[in-house]
Amino acid sequence: MERSYREALDLLNERSQILGEISLNTADLPDHSTLLKAFGRMKMIV
């Protein structure tokens, strides 16, 4: 899938039937910044 995480969330928000098929609603979707914030808290070990 050649979409960003943010684009994927926007697509799911627009297509509620997809969310219904996987038993979710729009309130269950994390904000697009969630992954960015999580990666910012992780320590990188090289």
VOMAR-603223 format. One line per 5 residues: number of its first residue (from 1); their letters; for each residue x, y, z of N, C-alpha, C. Coordinates in steps of 0.1 Angstrom, whole numbers. Example, Ala and Ser with C-alpha at 12.3 -4.5 7.8 and 13.67 -1.06 7.14 Angstrom:
1	as	132,-57,78,123,-45,78,132,-33,78 ~ 128,-22,71,137,-11,71,129,0,79
# end
This chain:
1	mersy	9,-12,0,0,0,0,9,12,0 ~ 8,21,-10,16,32,-11,9,45,-6 ~ 5,44,7,-1,55,14,6,58,27 ~ 5,70,31,11,73,45,0,68,55 ~ 5,68,67,-4,64,78,-16,74,79
6	reald	-13,86,78,-23,97,78,-33,95,67 ~ -29,92,55,-38,90,44,-46,77,46 ~ -41,67,52,-48,55,55,-59,58,65 ~ -56,66,76,-66,70,86,-77,78,79 ~ -74,87,70,-84,95,64,-93,86,55
11	llner	-87,77,48,-95,67,40,-105,60,49 ~ -100,54,60,-109,47,69,-120,56,75 ~ -117,68,78,-127,77,83,-138,80,73 ~ -134,80,60,-144,83,49,-152,70,46 ~ -147,59,49,-154,46,45,-157,38,57
16	sqilg	-168,42,64,-172,36,76,-176,22,75 ~ -180,17,63,-183,3,61,-171,-6,63 ~ -159,-1,60,-147,-9,62,-144,-10,77 ~ -146,1,85,-145,0,99,-155,-10,105 ~ -167,-9,100,-177,-19,105,-174,-33,103
21	eisln	-167,-36,92,-163,-50,89,-153,-55,99 ~ -145,-46,104,-134,-50,113,-138,-46,128 ~ -151,-43,130,-157,-40,143,-150,-29,150 ~ -147,-18,143,-142,-6,148,-151,6,144 ~ -149,17,151,-155,30,147,-144,40,147
26	tadlp	-148,52,142,-137,63,140,-131,67,153 ~ -138,65,164,-132,69,177,-121,59,181 ~ -121,47,175,-111,37,179,-97,39,171 ~ -98,48,161,-86,50,153,-76,60,160 ~ -63,56,161,-54,66,168,-51,78,159
31	dhstl	-48,89,165,-44,101,158,-32,98,149 ~ -31,105,138,-19,103,129,-6,106,135 ~ -6,114,146,7,117,153,11,106,163 ~ 3,97,165,6,86,176,19,79,173 ~ 21,74,161,34,67,158,46,76,159
36	lkafg	44,89,155,55,98,155,59,101,170 ~ 49,103,178,52,105,192,58,93,199 ~ 54,81,196,59,69,201,74,67,197 ~ 77,69,184,91,68,180,100,78,187 ~ 94,90,189,102,100,196,106,96,210
41	rmkmi	98,88,217,101,84,230,110,72,231 ~ 112,65,220,121,53,220,136,57,219 ~ 144,49,225,158,51,224,163,43,212 ~ 171,49,204,177,42,193,191,37,197 ~ 192,24,195,205,17,198,211,12,185
46	v	223,17,183,229,13,170,241,5,173
# end
